[in-house]
Amino acid sequence: MGTSVAAKAKAVLLLSGGLDSAVAGALARSRGITLIALSFDYGQRHKLELSRARAQARALGIRRHVVLRLPLDGIASGALVDGSRVNRGGVKKGRPSTYVSFRNGVFLALAASLAEAEGARQIWGGWCGADFGGYPDCRADFFEAMNRAIRLGSWAGRSGRAVRIVAPLARLSKAATLRLGLKLGVDFGKTWTCYAPRRGRPCGACDACLGRQAGFKAAHLNDALGN
């Protein structure tokens, strides 16, 4: 998936509140892209990410930030929406407890709708290579299939103005993503990663926290969250 774009292009940024989407947004902005941010209140247990998403949107100078209420907790499975136990102590083989059934498929369909309505030609997100193993909806073949569906299922796509998904961090390690974000001026203290926060602080033991810790350590950086 290429990331080169014409100057003054417009894109929808899927802004989760996490560090990866913050870096993706900063990279898009550095390339002169006008961004429309899209976040979801989908019934997730860690609502802190939405306040961080709003902070990131402000930091990126995004004028339009859409936050959609999308009650996936009423239909989907996964510890983030159904109250089941979040994995702790390191990533294990098999399906992660935090995989929410087809979440990225749902998010991308809505992002494509917004992009077509706004005349945007791209959807940017912070999907990273570290997530490929346990999350099938973070893989390149999935994005290519979604690109084809968006092209075939939209008026813009059928008219030769297809919306495409851009995953600029797909081949980067967490450490490389952090170094890129630092170069772009991302304030990682305004991001959120933890799946099971305690009194507004990262738990330090869930898979997301451990991955963040490992990334900061490998990048030789201190985490402003003290995770």
C-alpha positions in Angstrom: 0.0 0.0 0.0 1.7 3.2 -1.2 1.7 6.3 1.0 2.7 9.0 -1.6 0.0 11.6 -2.1 -0.5 14.8 -4.0 -0.2 18.1 -2.1 -3.3 19.4 -0.5 -5.0 16.0 -0.6 -7.8 15.1 1.8 -8.0 12.0 4.0 -10.0 10.5 6.8 -7.8 9.6 9.8 -9.0 6.8 12.0 -7.9 8.3 15.3 -8.1 5.9 18.2 -6.3 7.8 20.9 -3.3 5.4 20.7 0.2 6.2 19.8 0.1 4.5 16.4 -2.8 6.6 15.0 -1.2 9.7 16.5 2.0 9.0 14.5 0.0 8.2 11.3 -1.8 11.5 11.7 1.4 13.5 12.2 2.9 11.8 9.1 -0.1 12.6 7.0 0.0 16.2 8.2 3.7 16.5 7.4 2.8 15.6 3.8 0.4 18.4 3.5 -2.8 16.3 3.8 -6.0 17.9 5.1 -7.4 15.5 7.7 -10.8 14.7 8.9 -10.5 12.7 12.1 -12.9 9.8 12.9 -13.1 8.1 16.3 -15.6 5.6 17.7 -17.3 5.3 21.0 -18.1 1.6 20.4 -18.7 0.5 24.0 -15.1 -0.1 24.8 -14.1 -0.5 28.4 -11.2 2.0 28.2 -13.0 5.3 27.4 -9.9 7.3 28.2 -8.8 6.7 24.6 -11.6 9.1 23.4 -10.3 12.0 25.4 -6.8 11.3 24.1 -8.1 11.2 20.6 -9.7 14.6 21.1 -6.4 15.9 22.4 -4.5 14.5 19.4 -7.0 16.0 17.0 -6.3 19.4 18.6 -2.6 18.9 18.5 -2.7 18.0 14.8 -4.8 21.1 14.0 -7.7 19.0 12.7 -10.8 21.2 12.3 -13.3 18.4 12.0 -13.3 15.5 14.4 -16.3 13.1 14.1 -16.9 10.8 17.1 -19.5 8.2 16.3 -21.5 6.3 18.9 -21.3 2.7 17.6 -22.6 0.1 20.1 -20.5 -2.9 19.2 -20.8 -4.0 22.8 -24.3 -5.0 21.8 -23.2 -7.5 19.1 -19.5 -8.1 19.1 -17.3 -10.5 21.1 -13.9 -9.6 22.7 -12.7 -8.5 26.1 -12.9 -4.8 25.2 -16.7 -4.9 24.7 -18.1 -8.0 26.5 -16.5 -7.8 29.9 -14.4 -10.9 29.6 -10.9 -11.1 31.1 -8.1 -9.1 29.4 -4.9 -11.1 28.8 -2.0 -10.3 31.1 1.6 -11.3 31.2 2.5 -11.2 27.5 1.1 -12.0 24.1 0.1 -15.6 23.6 -0.5 -17.7 20.5 -4.1 -17.8 19.1 -6.9 -15.3 19.3 -6.1 -12.4 21.6 -8.7 -11.7 24.3 -8.8 -8.1 23.0 -9.7 -9.0 19.4 -13.2 -7.4 18.8 -15.0 -9.4 16.1 -14.4 -7.7 12.7 -13.9 -4.3 14.3 -11.6 -2.9 11.6 -14.0 -4.0 8.9 -16.8 -2.0 10.5 -14.6 1.0 11.1 -13.3 1.0 7.6 -16.8 0.8 6.1 -17.9 3.9 8.0 -14.6 5.7 7.2 -15.2 4.9 3.5 -18.7 6.4 3.7 -17.3 9.6 5.3 -14.4 9.8 2.8 -16.7 9.5 -0.2 -19.1 12.1 1.3 -16.3 14.5 1.9 -14.4 14.0 -1.3 -11.4 12.4 0.4 -9.4 9.9 -1.5 -7.7 8.1 1.4 -8.2 6.5 4.8 -5.2 6.6 7.1 -4.7 4.5 10.2 -2.1 3.4 12.6 -2.2 -0.3 12.0 1.2 -1.8 12.7 3.2 -4.9 12.0 3.3 -5.9 15.6 -0.5 -6.5 15.5 -0.5 -8.8 12.4 -0.1 -12.1 14.3 -3.3 -12.0 16.4 -5.5 -9.6 14.5 -6.5 -10.8 11.0 -8.1 -7.3 10.4 -4.7 -5.7 10.6 -3.1 -7.6 7.7 -2.2 -6.4 4.2 -4.5 -9.0 2.4 -7.5 -7.8 4.5 -6.8 -4.1 3.5 -6.5 -5.0 -0.1 -9.8 -6.9 0.1 -11.4 -3.8 1.7 -9.9 -1.6 -0.9 -11.6 -3.7 -3.6 -14.9 -3.7 -1.7 -14.8 0.1 -1.3 -14.0 0.6 -5.0 -16.8 -1.7 -6.2 -19.3 -0.6 -3.6 -19.1 3.2 -4.0 -20.1 5.7 -6.7 -16.6 7.3 -6.4 -14.9 4.0 -6.9 -17.0 3.1 -9.9 -16.2 6.5 -11.3 -12.5 6.1 -11.1 -12.0 8.1 -7.8 -11.6 5.2 -5.4 -10.9 5.7 -1.8 -7.8 3.8 -0.6 -6.6 2.6 2.7 -3.1 3.8 3.7 -1.2 2.0 6.5 2.1 3.8 6.7 3.3 2.0 9.8 2.6 -1.5 8.5 6.3 -2.4 8.1 7.6 -0.6 11.2 8.4 -2.0 14.6 7.0 -0.2 17.7 10.4 1.3 18.4 10.7 2.6 14.8 7.1 4.0 15.1 8.1 5.8 18.3 11.3 7.3 16.7 9.3 8.5 13.7 6.7 10.1 16.0 9.4 11.8 18.0 10.8 13.2 14.8 7.3 14.5 13.9 6.7 16.1 17.2 4.1 13.7 18.6 3.4 14.1 22.3 3.1 10.5 23.5 1.9 11.8 26.8 -1.4 12.6 25.0 -1.8 9.0 23.8 -3.4 6.0 25.5 -2.6 2.3 25.1 -3.7 0.3 28.2 -6.7 -2.1 27.9 -7.4 -2.3 31.6 -6.7 1.0 33.3 -6.8 1.4 37.0 -8.0 4.7 38.4 -7.0 6.5 35.3 -3.5 5.0 35.1 -2.1 2.2 32.9 -2.2 -1.2 34.5 1.3 -2.0 33.3 0.5 -5.7 32.8 -1.9 -6.1 29.9 -0.6 -7.0 26.4 -1.0 -3.5 25.2 1.0 -2.1 28.1 3.8 -4.7 27.7 4.0 -3.9 24.0 4.3 -0.2 24.7 6.9 -0.8 27.4 9.0 -2.9 25.0 8.7 -0.3 22.2 9.9 2.6 24.4 12.7 0.4 25.8 13.9 -0.6 22.3 13.7 3.0 21.2 15.7 4.2 24.3 12.9 6.6 25.2 11.1 7.4 28.4 7.3 7.1 28.4 5.6 10.2 29.6 2.8 8.1 31.0 5.3 6.3 33.3 4.0 2.9 32.0 
